[in-house]
Amino acid sequence: MTVGIPIRRLWPEPSTEPLDDAALTALYGRADQPRLRVNFVSSLDGAVTVDGYSAGLSGAPDKRVFGLLRMLCDALVVAAGTLRHEGYRAVRLSETRRAWRQANGLAAYPTLVVVSGSLGLDPAQAAFADAPVRPIVLTHSDAEPPPGLTDVADLLRCGTGRVDLAAGLAELHGRGLPQVLCEGGPHLLGALTAADLVDELCLTVAPLLAGPGAGRITAGDASAPRHLPLRHVLAADDGVLMLRHARP
């Protein structure tokens, strides 16, 4: 069933009929091996936010795909700064999407994984306090948790002095969470790129010029370029483009 603003495939094999949720789910799918997928939205001129928040770039088509990607993943990874700034709530899914997951042998909800080097987290934030599945906080051996954090989340310590993202990802896979979705932020994407851990990027391009000031979807130290072949291009009737790039 198509919901809201129609989305069509431009490439490959253009579709004239709108894509329903089943077709979108098939296009994005789940891999048959462990995979790290990253999902971002940007303006035409590369801004990651408008007025400081990504919500200014996201419309109904982006939110629809955003929800489907959450449905498809085992673990949802987000940096602590993004969790705080964007005001993350508990990761919950609609009854229909929970039913799809359970019919496909998955847990009803994905596990939230928060990456934090400082452990400057608020255990009372809804993302922790109201979580349907106990979240994981990926940190390093030297970080000290604030009071109450271990009451609402499991600490996964990987690395000394800084978070070892490769080791953390391997630990998630070992815990039965092979399909990992990362929602940012830019510094986390930069670090994942530098470690050559990004298997897939789903990028929504909003049809607006944000102007100077905002950062890009990636940040941090320079690293080697990584080639990600284009897999599909979707377009919504409001002019939004949705690109999917992935390794073979």
MARBA-3410 file (N, C-alpha, C, O; in Angstrom, 1 decimal):
248
0.8,-1.2,0.0,0.0,0.0,0.0,0.9,1.2,0.0,1.8,1.4,0.8 ~ 0.6,2.2,-0.9,1.4,3.4,-1.0,0.8,4.4,0.1,-0.4,4.6,0.2 ~ 1.7,5.1,0.8,1.3,6.0,1.9,1.9,7.4,1.5,3.1,7.5,1.2 ~ 1.0,8.4,1.6,1.4,9.8,1.4,1.9,10.1,0.0,1.3,9.6,-1.0 ~ 3.0,10.9,-0.1,3.5,11.4,-1.3,4.1,10.2,-2.1,5.0,9.5,-1.6
3.7,9.9,-3.3,4.2,8.8,-4.1,5.7,8.8,-4.3,6.3,9.9,-4.5 ~ 6.3,7.7,-4.3,7.7,7.5,-4.6,7.9,6.5,-5.8,7.2,5.5,-5.8 ~ 8.7,6.9,-6.7,8.9,6.1,-7.9,10.4,5.8,-8.1,11.2,6.6,-7.7 ~ 10.7,4.7,-8.8,12.1,4.4,-9.1,12.5,5.1,-10.4,11.8,4.9,-11.4 ~ 13.6,5.8,-10.4,14.1,6.4,-11.6,15.2,5.5,-12.3,15.3,5.5,-13.5
15.9,4.8,-11.5,17.1,4.0,-12.0,17.4,2.9,-11.0,17.4,3.2,-9.8 ~ 17.7,1.7,-11.4,17.6,1.2,-12.8,16.1,0.8,-13.0,15.3,0.8,-12.1 ~ 15.7,0.6,-14.2,14.4,0.1,-14.6,13.3,1.1,-14.0,12.7,0.8,-13.0 ~ 13.2,2.3,-14.6,12.2,3.3,-14.1,10.8,2.7,-14.0,10.4,1.8,-14.8 ~ 10.1,3.1,-12.9,8.8,2.6,-12.7,7.8,3.8,-12.8,8.1,4.9,-12.3
6.7,3.6,-13.5,5.7,4.7,-13.6,4.7,4.6,-12.5,4.2,5.7,-12.1 ~ 4.5,3.4,-11.9,3.6,3.3,-10.8,4.3,3.6,-9.5,5.5,3.2,-9.3 ~ 3.7,4.2,-8.5,4.3,4.4,-7.2,4.7,3.1,-6.5,4.0,2.1,-6.7 ~ 5.7,3.2,-5.7,6.2,2.0,-5.0,5.4,1.9,-3.7,5.4,2.9,-2.9 ~ 4.9,0.7,-3.4,4.2,0.6,-2.1,5.3,0.1,-1.1,6.5,0.0,-1.5
4.9,-0.1,0.2,5.9,-0.4,1.2,6.6,-1.8,0.9,7.8,-1.9,1.2 ~ 5.9,-2.7,0.3,6.5,-4.0,0.0,7.6,-3.9,-1.0,8.6,-4.5,-0.9 ~ 7.3,-3.0,-2.0,8.3,-2.8,-3.1,9.5,-2.1,-2.5,10.7,-2.4,-2.9 ~ 9.3,-1.1,-1.7,10.4,-0.3,-1.0,11.2,-1.3,-0.1,12.5,-1.2,-0.1 ~ 10.5,-2.1,0.6,11.2,-3.1,1.5,12.1,-4.0,0.7,13.2,-4.3,1.1
11.6,-4.4,-0.5,12.4,-5.3,-1.4,13.6,-4.6,-1.9,14.7,-5.2,-2.1 ~ 13.5,-3.3,-2.2,14.6,-2.5,-2.8,15.7,-2.3,-1.8,16.9,-2.4,-2.2 ~ 15.4,-2.1,-0.6,16.4,-1.9,0.5,16.8,-3.2,1.1,18.0,-3.4,1.3 ~ 15.9,-4.0,1.4,16.1,-5.4,1.9,17.1,-5.6,3.0,17.6,-4.6,3.6 ~ 17.4,-6.8,3.3,18.4,-7.2,4.3,19.5,-8.0,3.6,19.2,-8.8,2.7
20.7,-7.8,3.9,21.8,-8.5,3.3,21.9,-9.9,3.9,21.4,-10.2,5.0 ~ 22.6,-10.8,3.2,22.8,-12.2,3.7,24.1,-12.3,4.4,24.5,-13.4,4.7 ~ 24.7,-11.2,4.8,25.9,-11.1,5.6,25.9,-9.9,6.4,25.1,-9.0,6.2 ~ 26.8,-9.8,7.5,26.8,-8.6,8.3,27.1,-7.3,7.5,27.9,-7.4,6.5 ~ 26.3,-6.3,7.8,26.4,-5.1,6.9,26.1,-3.8,7.8,25.3,-3.8,8.6
26.9,-2.8,7.5,26.7,-1.5,8.1,26.1,-0.5,7.1,26.8,-0.2,6.1 ~ 24.9,-0.1,7.3,24.2,0.8,6.4,24.1,2.2,7.2,23.8,2.2,8.3 ~ 24.4,3.3,6.4,24.3,4.6,7.0,23.2,5.3,6.3,23.0,5.3,5.1 ~ 22.4,6.1,7.0,21.3,6.8,6.5,21.4,8.3,6.8,21.4,8.6,8.0 ~ 21.3,9.2,5.8,21.4,10.6,6.1,20.5,11.4,5.1,20.0,10.8,4.1
20.3,12.6,5.5,19.5,13.5,4.6,20.4,14.8,4.4,21.0,15.2,5.4 ~ 20.4,15.4,3.2,21.1,16.6,3.0,20.4,17.5,2.1,19.5,17.1,1.4 ~ 20.8,18.8,2.0,20.3,19.7,1.1,21.0,19.6,-0.3,22.0,18.8,-0.3 ~ 20.6,20.2,-1.3,21.2,20.2,-2.6,22.7,20.7,-2.5,23.6,20.2,-3.2 ~ 22.9,21.7,-1.6,24.3,22.2,-1.5,25.0,21.6,-0.3,26.0,22.1,0.2
24.6,20.4,0.1,25.4,19.6,1.0,25.2,19.8,2.5,25.9,19.2,3.3 ~ 24.3,20.6,2.9,24.0,20.9,4.3,23.4,19.7,5.0,22.5,19.1,4.4 ~ 23.8,19.4,6.2,23.3,18.3,7.0,22.1,18.8,7.9,21.4,18.0,8.5 ~ 22.0,20.1,8.1,20.9,20.6,8.9,20.4,22.0,8.3,21.0,22.6,7.5 ~ 19.2,22.3,8.8,18.6,23.7,8.5,18.2,24.2,9.9,17.5,23.6,10.7
18.8,25.4,10.2,18.5,26.0,11.6,19.0,25.0,12.7,18.4,25.0,13.8 ~ 20.0,24.3,12.4,20.7,23.4,13.4,20.1,22.0,13.5,20.7,21.2,14.3 ~ 19.1,21.7,12.8,18.5,20.4,13.0,18.2,19.7,11.6,17.9,20.4,10.6 ~ 18.3,18.4,11.6,18.1,17.6,10.3,16.6,17.6,10.0,16.3,17.4,8.8 ~ 15.7,17.9,10.9,14.3,17.8,10.7,13.9,18.8,9.6,12.9,18.6,8.9
14.6,19.9,9.5,14.3,20.9,8.4,14.6,20.4,7.0,14.1,21.1,6.1 ~ 15.2,19.3,6.9,15.5,18.7,5.5,14.6,17.6,5.2,14.4,17.1,4.1 ~ 13.9,17.0,6.2,13.2,15.8,6.1,11.7,16.0,5.9,11.1,16.7,6.7 ~ 11.1,15.3,4.9,9.7,15.4,4.6,9.1,14.0,4.7,9.8,13.1,5.1 ~ 7.9,13.9,4.2,7.2,12.6,4.3,7.9,11.5,3.6,8.0,10.4,4.2
8.4,11.6,2.4,9.0,10.5,1.7,10.3,10.0,2.5,10.5,8.8,2.6 ~ 11.1,11.0,3.0,12.3,10.6,3.7,11.9,9.9,5.0,12.5,8.9,5.3 ~ 10.9,10.4,5.7,10.5,9.7,6.9,9.9,8.3,6.7,10.1,7.4,7.5 ~ 9.3,8.1,5.5,8.8,6.8,5.2,9.9,5.8,5.0,9.9,4.7,5.5 ~ 11.0,6.2,4.2,12.1,5.3,4.0,12.9,5.2,5.4,13.3,4.1,5.7
13.0,6.2,6.1,13.6,6.2,7.4,13.0,5.1,8.3,13.7,4.4,8.9 ~ 11.7,5.1,8.3,11.0,4.1,9.1,11.2,2.7,8.6,11.4,1.7,9.4 ~ 11.2,2.5,7.3,11.5,1.2,6.7,12.9,0.7,7.0,13.1,-0.5,7.3 ~ 13.9,1.6,7.0,15.2,1.2,7.3,15.3,0.7,8.7,16.1,-0.2,9.0 ~ 14.6,1.4,9.6,14.6,1.0,11.0,14.0,-0.4,11.2,14.4,-1.2,12.0
12.9,-0.6,10.4,12.3,-1.9,10.4,13.2,-3.0,10.0,13.1,-4.2,10.5 ~ 14.1,-2.8,9.1,15.0,-3.8,8.5,16.2,-4.1,9.3,16.8,-5.1,9.1 ~ 16.6,-3.2,10.2,17.9,-3.4,10.9,17.7,-4.2,12.2,16.6,-4.4,12.7 ~ 18.9,-4.7,12.7,18.9,-5.4,14.0,19.4,-4.4,15.0,18.9,-4.5,16.2 ~ 20.3,-3.5,14.7,20.8,-2.6,15.6,20.8,-1.2,15.0,21.1,-1.0,13.8
20.4,-0.2,15.8,20.3,1.2,15.3,21.4,2.0,16.0,21.3,2.2,17.3 ~ 22.4,2.4,15.3,23.6,3.1,16.0,23.5,4.6,15.8,23.2,5.1,14.7 ~ 23.7,5.3,16.8,23.7,6.8,16.8,24.8,7.3,17.7,25.0,6.8,18.8 ~ 25.4,8.4,17.3,26.4,9.1,18.2,25.7,9.8,19.4,24.6,10.2,19.2 ~ 26.3,9.9,20.5,25.7,10.5,21.7,25.3,11.9,21.4,24.3,12.4,21.9
26.2,12.7,20.7,25.8,14.1,20.4,24.6,14.2,19.6,23.8,15.1,19.9 ~ 24.4,13.3,18.6,23.2,13.4,17.8,22.0,13.0,18.6,20.9,13.5,18.5 ~ 22.1,12.0,19.5,21.1,11.5,20.4,20.6,12.7,21.2,19.4,12.9,21.4 ~ 21.5,13.4,21.8,21.2,14.6,22.7,20.6,15.7,21.9,19.5,16.2,22.2 ~ 21.2,16.1,20.8,20.8,17.3,20.0,19.5,17.1,19.3,18.7,18.0,19.3
19.3,15.9,18.8,18.1,15.7,18.0,16.9,15.2,18.9,15.8,15.0,18.5 ~ 17.2,15.0,20.2,16.2,14.6,21.2,15.6,13.3,20.9,14.4,13.1,20.8 ~ 16.4,12.3,20.7,16.0,10.9,20.4,15.0,10.4,21.4,15.2,10.6,22.6 ~ 13.9,9.8,21.0,13.0,9.1,21.8,13.3,7.6,21.8,14.2,7.2,21.0 ~ 12.5,6.8,22.5,12.7,5.4,22.4,12.4,4.9,21.0,11.6,5.5,20.3
13.2,3.9,20.5,13.0,3.4,19.2,11.9,2.4,19.2,12.0,1.3,19.6 ~ 10.7,2.9,18.7,9.5,2.1,18.6,9.0,2.0,17.2,9.3,2.9,16.4 ~ 8.3,1.0,16.8,7.8,0.7,15.5,6.3,0.5,15.5,5.8,0.2,16.6 ~ 5.7,0.8,14.4,4.3,0.5,14.3,4.0,-1.0,14.4,4.8,-1.8,14.3 ~ 2.7,-1.3,14.7,2.3,-2.7,14.9,2.6,-3.4,13.6,3.0,-4.6,13.6
2.3,-2.8,12.4,2.5,-3.4,11.1,4.0,-3.8,10.9,4.3,-4.9,10.5 ~ 4.9,-2.9,11.3,6.3,-3.1,11.1,6.9,-4.1,12.1,7.8,-4.9,11.8 ~ 6.3,-4.1,13.3,6.7,-5.1,14.3,6.3,-6.5,13.8,7.0,-7.5,13.9 ~ 5.1,-6.6,13.2,4.6,-7.9,12.7,5.5,-8.4,11.6,5.7,-9.6,11.5 ~ 5.9,-7.4,10.7,6.8,-7.8,9.6,8.1,-8.4,10.1,8.6,-9.4,9.7
8.6,-7.8,11.2,9.9,-8.2,11.7,9.7,-9.6,12.3,10.5,-10.5,12.1 ~ 8.7,-9.8,13.1,8.5,-11.1,13.7,8.2,-12.2,12.7,8.6,-13.4,12.9 ~ 7.5,-11.9,11.6,7.2,-12.8,10.6,8.5,-13.2,9.8,8.5,-14.3,9.2 ~ 9.5,-12.4,9.9,10.8,-12.6,9.2,11.8,-13.1,10.2,13.0,-13.0,9.9 ~ 11.4,-13.5,11.4,12.4,-14.1,12.4,13.2,-13.1,13.2,14.2,-13.5,13.7
12.8,-11.9,13.2,13.5,-10.8,13.9,12.8,-10.5,15.2,11.6,-10.8,15.4 ~ 13.6,-9.9,16.1,13.0,-9.3,17.3,12.0,-8.2,17.0,12.1,-7.6,15.9 ~ 11.0,-8.0,17.8,10.0,-7.0,17.5,10.6,-5.6,17.3,10.0,-4.8,16.5 ~ 11.6,-5.3,18.0,12.3,-4.0,17.9,13.8,-4.1,17.7,14.4,-5.1,18.2 ~ 14.4,-3.2,16.9,15.8,-3.2,16.9,16.4,-2.7,18.2,15.7,-2.0,19.0
17.7,-3.0,18.4,18.4,-2.5,19.6,19.1,-1.2,19.3,19.8,-1.1,18.4 ~ 18.8,-0.2,20.2,19.5,1.1,20.1,20.9,0.9,20.6,21.2,0.4,21.7 ~ 21.9,1.4,19.8,23.3,1.4,20.2,23.8,2.9,20.2,23.8,3.5,19.1 ~ 24.3,3.4,21.3,24.7,4.8,21.4,26.2,4.8,21.5,26.8,4.1,22.4 ~ 26.9,5.5,20.6,28.4,5.6,20.7,28.8,6.8,21.5,28.4,7.9,21.1
29.6,6.6,22.5,29.9,7.7,23.4,31.3,7.5,24.0,31.5,6.5,24.7 ~ 32.2,8.4,23.7,33.5,8.4,24.3,33.6,8.9,25.7,34.4,8.5,26.6 ~ 32.7,9.9,26.0,32.7,10.6,27.3,31.7,10.0,28.3,31.8,10.3,29.5 ~ 30.7,9.3,27.8,29.5,8.9,28.6,28.7,10.0,29.2,28.2,9.9,30.3 ~ 28.7,11.1,28.5,27.9,12.3,28.9,26.5,12.1,28.5,26.0,12.8,27.6
25.8,11.1,29.1,24.5,10.7,28.7,23.5,10.9,29.9,23.9,10.8,31.0 ~ 22.3,11.1,29.6,21.2,11.3,30.6,20.4,10.0,30.6,19.6,9.8,29.7 ~ 20.5,9.2,31.7,19.7,8.0,31.8,18.2,8.2,31.7,17.4,7.3,31.4 ~ 17.8,9.5,32.1,16.3,9.8,32.0,15.8,10.1,30.7,14.6,10.2,30.5 ~ 16.7,10.3,29.7,16.2,10.6,28.3,15.4,9.4,27.8,15.7,8.3,28.1
14.3,9.7,27.1,13.3,8.7,26.7,14.0,7.6,25.9,13.5,6.4,26.0 ~ 15.0,7.9,25.2,15.7,6.9,24.4,16.2,5.7,25.3,16.3,4.6,24.8 ~ 16.5,6.0,26.5,16.9,5.0,27.5,15.8,4.6,28.4,15.4,3.4,28.5 ~ 15.2,5.6,29.0,14.2,5.3,30.0,12.9,4.6,29.5,12.3,3.9,30.3 ~ 12.6,4.8,28.3,11.3,4.3,27.7,11.6,3.3,26.6,10.7,2.9,25.9
12.8,2.8,26.6,13.2,1.8,25.5,12.5,0.5,25.6,12.5,-0.1,26.7 ~ 11.9,0.0,24.5,11.3,-1.4,24.6,12.3,-2.5,24.7,12.0,-3.6,25.1 ~ 13.6,-2.2,24.2,14.7,-3.2,24.3,15.8,-2.4,25.0,16.1,-1.3,24.7 ~ 16.5,-3.1,25.9,17.6,-2.4,26.7,18.7,-2.0,25.7,19.2,-2.8,25.0 ~ 19.0,-0.7,25.7,20.0,-0.2,24.7,21.4,-0.6,25.1,21.7,-1.0,26.3
22.3,-0.4,24.2,23.7,-0.7,24.4,24.5,0.6,24.2,24.1,1.4,23.3 ~ 25.4,0.9,25.1,26.2,2.1,24.9,27.6,1.6,24.6,28.3,1.0,25.4 ~ 28.1,2.0,23.4,29.4,1.6,23.0,30.4,2.7,23.4,30.3,3.8,22.9 ~ 31.4,2.3,24.2,32.3,3.3,24.8,33.7,2.6,24.9,33.9,1.6,24.2 ~ 34.6,3.2,25.6,36.0,2.6,25.8,36.3,2.3,27.2,35.5,2.7,28.1
37.4,1.8,27.5,37.7,1.2,28.8,37.9,2.3,29.9,37.8,2.0,31.1 ~ 38.2,3.6,29.5,38.5,4.6,30.5,37.3,5.5,30.8,37.4,6.3,31.7 ~ 36.2,5.3,30.2,35.1,6.2,30.4,34.3,5.8,31.6,34.1,4.6,31.9 ~ 33.9,6.8,32.4,33.1,6.5,33.6,31.6,6.9,33.4,31.3,8.0,33.0 ~ 30.7,5.9,33.7,29.3,6.2,33.4,28.7,7.1,34.5,29.1,7.0,35.7
27.7,7.9,34.1,27.0,8.7,35.1,26.1,7.8,36.0,25.8,6.7,35.6 ~ 25.7,8.3,37.2,24.8,7.5,38.0,23.6,7.1,37.2,22.9,8.0,36.6 ~ 23.2,5.9,37.3,21.9,5.4,36.7,22.0,4.9,35.3,21.1,4.3,34.8 ~ 23.1,5.2,34.6,23.2,4.8,33.2,23.2,3.2,33.1,22.5,2.7,32.2 ~ 23.9,2.5,33.9,23.9,1.1,33.8,22.6,0.4,34.3,22.4,-0.8,34.1
21.7,1.2,34.9,20.4,0.7,35.2,19.5,0.6,34.0,18.6,-0.2,34.0 ~ 19.8,1.4,33.0,18.9,1.4,31.8,19.6,1.0,30.5,19.0,0.9,29.5 ~ 20.9,0.7,30.6,21.6,0.4,29.3,22.8,-0.5,29.7,23.4,-0.5,30.8 ~ 23.2,-1.3,28.7,24.4,-2.2,28.9,25.6,-1.4,28.3,25.5,-0.8,27.2 ~ 26.8,-1.4,29.0,28.0,-0.8,28.5,28.8,-1.8,27.7,29.0,-2.9,28.2
29.2,-1.5,26.5,30.1,-2.3,25.7,31.4,-1.5,25.5,31.4,-0.6,24.8 ~ 32.4,-2.0,26.2,33.7,-1.3,26.2,34.6,-1.9,25.1,35.0,-3.0,25.2 ~ 35.0,-1.0,24.1,35.9,-1.5,23.1,36.9,-0.4,22.8,36.6,0.8,22.5 ~ 38.2,-0.7,23.1,39.2,0.3,22.9,39.7,0.9,24.2,39.0,0.9,25.2 ~ 40.9,1.6,24.2,41.4,2.3,25.3,41.6,3.7,24.9,42.3,4.0,24.0
41.0,4.7,25.7,41.2,6.1,25.4,40.2,6.6,24.3,39.9,7.8,24.3 ~ 39.8,5.8,23.4,38.8,6.1,22.4,38.1,4.8,22.0,38.6,3.7,22.2 ~ 36.9,5.0,21.4,36.1,3.9,21.0,36.7,3.2,19.8,36.9,3.9,18.8 ~ 36.9,1.9,19.9,37.3,1.1,18.7,36.1,0.7,18.0,35.4,-0.3,18.4 ~ 35.7,1.4,16.9,34.5,1.1,16.2,34.5,-0.2,15.5,33.4,-0.9,15.4
35.6,-0.7,15.0,35.7,-2.0,14.3,35.4,-3.1,15.3,34.7,-4.0,15.0 ~ 36.0,-3.0,16.5,35.8,-4.0,17.5,34.4,-4.0,18.0,33.8,-5.0,18.3 ~ 33.8,-2.7,18.1,32.4,-2.6,18.6,31.5,-3.2,17.6,30.5,-3.9,18.0 ~ 31.7,-3.0,16.3,30.8,-3.6,15.3,30.9,-5.1,15.3,29.9,-5.8,15.2 ~ 32.1,-5.7,15.5,32.3,-7.1,15.6,31.6,-7.7,16.8,31.0,-8.8,16.7
31.6,-6.9,17.9,30.9,-7.4,19.1,29.3,-7.4,18.9,28.7,-8.3,19.3 ~ 28.8,-6.4,18.2,27.4,-6.4,17.8,27.0,-7.6,17.0,26.0,-8.2,17.2 ~ 27.9,-7.9,16.0,27.6,-9.0,15.2,27.6,-10.3,16.0,26.7,-11.2,15.8 ~ 28.5,-10.4,17.0,28.6,-11.6,17.8,27.4,-11.7,18.8,27.2,-12.8,19.2 ~ 26.7,-10.6,19.0,25.5,-10.6,19.8,24.3,-10.9,19.0,23.2,-10.7,19.5
24.5,-11.3,17.8,23.3,-11.6,17.0,22.6,-10.4,16.3,21.4,-10.4,16.1 ~ 23.4,-9.3,16.1,22.9,-8.1,15.5,23.7,-7.8,14.2,24.5,-6.9,14.2 ~ 23.5,-8.6,13.1,24.4,-8.4,12.0,24.0,-7.2,11.1,24.9,-6.7,10.4 ~ 22.8,-6.8,11.0,22.4,-5.7,10.1,22.3,-4.5,11.0,21.4,-4.3,11.8 ~ 23.3,-3.6,10.7,23.4,-2.4,11.6,23.1,-1.2,10.7,23.6,-1.0,9.6
22.3,-0.3,11.3,21.9,1.0,10.6,22.4,2.1,11.5,22.2,2.2,12.7 ~ 23.2,3.0,10.9,23.7,4.2,11.5,23.0,5.4,11.1,22.9,5.6,9.9 ~ 22.5,6.2,12.0,21.9,7.5,11.7,22.7,8.7,12.0,22.2,9.8,12.1 ~ 24.0,8.5,12.2,24.9,9.7,12.4,25.3,9.8,13.8,25.1,9.0,14.7 ~ 25.9,11.0,14.1,26.1,12.1,13.2,27.3,12.2,12.4,27.9,11.1,12.1
27.6,13.4,11.9,28.7,13.5,10.9,30.1,13.0,11.4,30.8,12.4,10.6 ~ 30.4,13.3,12.7,31.7,12.8,13.2,31.8,11.3,13.2,32.8,10.7,13.0 ~ 30.7,10.6,13.6,30.6,9.2,13.6,30.8,8.6,12.2,31.5,7.7,11.9 ~ 30.1,9.3,11.2,30.2,8.8,9.8,31.7,9.0,9.3,32.2,8.1,8.7 ~ 32.3,10.1,9.7,33.7,10.3,9.3,34.6,9.2,9.9,35.5,8.8,9.2
34.4,8.9,11.2,35.2,7.8,11.8,35.0,6.5,11.2,35.9,5.7,11.0 ~ 33.7,6.2,10.9,33.4,4.9,10.3,34.0,4.8,8.9,34.5,3.7,8.4 ~ 34.0,5.9,8.1,34.6,6.0,6.8,36.1,5.7,6.9,36.7,5.0,6.1 ~ 36.7,6.4,7.8,38.2,6.3,8.0,38.6,4.9,8.3,39.6,4.4,7.9 ~ 37.7,4.2,9.1,38.0,2.8,9.4,37.5,1.8,8.4,37.6,0.6,8.5
37.0,2.3,7.3,36.5,1.5,6.1,35.4,0.5,6.6,35.5,-0.7,6.2 ~ 34.5,1.0,7.4,33.4,0.1,7.9,32.1,0.3,7.2,31.2,-0.5,7.4 ~ 32.0,1.4,6.4,30.7,1.7,5.8,30.5,0.8,4.5,31.2,0.9,3.6 ~ 29.4,0.0,4.6,29.1,-0.9,3.5,28.1,-0.2,2.5,28.0,-0.5,1.3 ~ 27.3,0.7,3.1,26.1,1.2,2.3,25.8,2.6,2.8,25.8,2.9,4.0
25.4,3.5,1.9,24.9,4.8,2.3,23.6,5.1,1.6,23.5,5.0,0.3 ~ 22.6,5.4,2.4,21.3,5.8,1.8,21.2,7.3,2.1,21.2,7.7,3.2 ~ 21.1,8.1,1.0,21.1,9.5,1.1,19.9,10.1,0.5,19.6,9.9,-0.7 ~ 19.1,10.8,1.3,18.0,11.6,0.8,18.5,13.0,0.5,19.1,13.7,1.3 ~ 18.2,13.5,-0.7,18.6,14.9,-1.1,17.3,15.7,-1.2,16.5,15.5,-2.1
17.2,16.7,-0.3,16.1,17.6,-0.3,16.2,18.6,-1.3,17.3,19.1,-1.5 ~ 15.1,19.0,-2.0,15.2,20.0,-3.1,15.3,21.5,-2.6,14.4,22.2,-2.9 ~ 16.3,21.8,-1.8,16.5,23.2,-1.4,18.0,23.5,-1.2,18.8,22.6,-1.0 ~ 18.2,24.8,-1.3,19.6,25.3,-1.0,19.6,25.9,0.4,18.8,26.8,0.7 ~ 20.4,25.3,1.3,20.4,25.7,2.7,21.3,26.9,2.9,21.1,27.6,3.9
22.2,27.2,2.0,23.1,28.3,2.1,24.3,27.9,3.0,24.3,26.8,3.6 ~ 25.2,28.9,3.2,26.4,28.6,4.0,26.1,28.5,5.5,25.0,28.9,6.0 ~ 27.0,27.8,6.2,26.9,27.7,7.7,26.8,26.3,8.2,27.6,26.0,9.1 ~ 25.9,25.5,7.7,25.8,24.2,8.2,26.9,23.3,7.7,27.5,23.5,6.7 ~ 27.2,22.2,8.5,28.2,21.3,8.1,27.7,20.3,7.1,26.6,20.3,6.7
28.6,19.4,6.7,28.3,18.3,5.8,27.8,17.1,6.5,27.8,17.1,7.8 ~ 27.4,16.0,5.8,27.0,14.8,6.5,28.2,14.1,7.2,28.0,13.2,8.0 ~ 29.4,14.5,6.8,30.6,13.8,7.4,31.5,14.9,8.0,31.6,16.0,7.5 ~ 32.3,14.5,9.0,33.2,15.5,9.7,34.3,14.7,10.3,34.2,13.4,10.5 ~ 35.4,15.4,10.7,36.5,14.7,11.3,37.8,14.8,10.5,37.9,15.6,9.6
38.7,13.9,10.8,40.0,13.9,10.2,39.8,13.4,8.7,39.0,12.6,8.5 ~ 40.7,13.9,7.8,40.7,13.4,6.5,41.0,11.9,6.4,41.8,11.4,7.2 ~ 40.4,11.2,5.4,40.7,9.8,5.2,40.7,9.5,3.7,40.3,10.4,2.9 ~ 41.1,8.3,3.4,41.1,7.9,2.0,39.7,7.9,1.4,38.8,7.4,2.1 ~ 39.5,8.3,0.1,38.2,8.1,-0.5,37.8,6.7,-0.6,38.6,5.8,-0.8
36.5,6.4,-0.5,36.0,5.1,-0.5,34.9,5.0,-1.7,34.0,5.8,-1.7 ~ 35.0,4.1,-2.6,34.1,3.9,-3.7,32.9,3.2,-3.3,33.0,2.0,-2.7 ~ 31.7,3.7,-3.5,30.4,3.0,-3.2,29.6,3.1,-4.5,29.0,4.2,-4.8 ~ 29.4,2.0,-5.2,28.6,2.1,-6.4,27.2,2.4,-6.2,26.6,2.1,-5.1 ~ 26.5,3.1,-7.2,25.1,3.4,-7.1,24.3,2.2,-7.3,24.5,1.4,-8.3
23.3,2.0,-6.5,22.4,0.8,-6.6,21.0,1.2,-7.1,20.4,0.5,-7.9 ~ 20.5,2.3,-6.6,19.2,2.8,-7.1,19.0,4.2,-6.9,19.6,4.8,-6.0 ~ 18.1,4.8,-7.6,17.7,6.2,-7.5,16.1,6.3,-7.4,15.5,5.8,-8.4 ~ 15.6,6.8,-6.4,14.2,7.0,-6.2,13.8,8.4,-6.2,14.7,9.3,-5.8 ~ 12.6,8.8,-6.6,12.2,10.2,-6.6,10.8,10.2,-6.1,9.9,9.4,-6.5
10.5,11.2,-5.2,9.2,11.4,-4.7,8.5,12.6,-5.5,9.3,13.4,-6.1 ~ 7.2,12.6,-5.5,6.5,13.6,-6.3,6.7,15.0,-5.8,6.4,16.0,-6.5 ~ 7.3,15.2,-4.6,7.6,16.5,-4.1,9.1,17.0,-4.5,9.5,18.0,-4.0 ~ 9.8,16.2,-5.3,11.1,16.6,-5.8,12.2,16.0,-5.0,13.4,16.3,-5.3 ~ 12.0,15.2,-3.9,13.0,14.6,-3.1,13.6,13.4,-3.9,12.9,12.6,-4.5
14.9,13.3,-3.8,15.7,12.2,-4.4,16.2,11.3,-3.3,16.6,11.8,-2.2 ~ 16.1,10.0,-3.5,16.6,9.0,-2.5,17.6,8.1,-3.2,17.3,7.4,-4.1 ~ 18.9,8.2,-2.8,20.0,7.5,-3.5,20.4,6.3,-2.5,20.5,6.5,-1.3 ~ 20.7,5.2,-3.1,21.3,4.1,-2.4,22.6,3.7,-3.0,22.6,3.3,-4.2 ~ 23.7,3.8,-2.3,25.0,3.4,-2.8,25.5,2.2,-1.9,25.3,2.3,-0.6
26.1,1.2,-2.4,26.5,0.0,-1.6,27.6,-0.7,-2.2,27.7,-0.8,-3.5 ~ 28.4,-1.3,-1.4,29.4,-2.3,-1.9,28.7,-3.5,-2.4,27.5,-3.8,-2.1 ~ 29.4,-4.3,-3.3,28.8,-5.5,-3.8,28.5,-6.5,-2.7,28.0,-7.6,-2.9
END
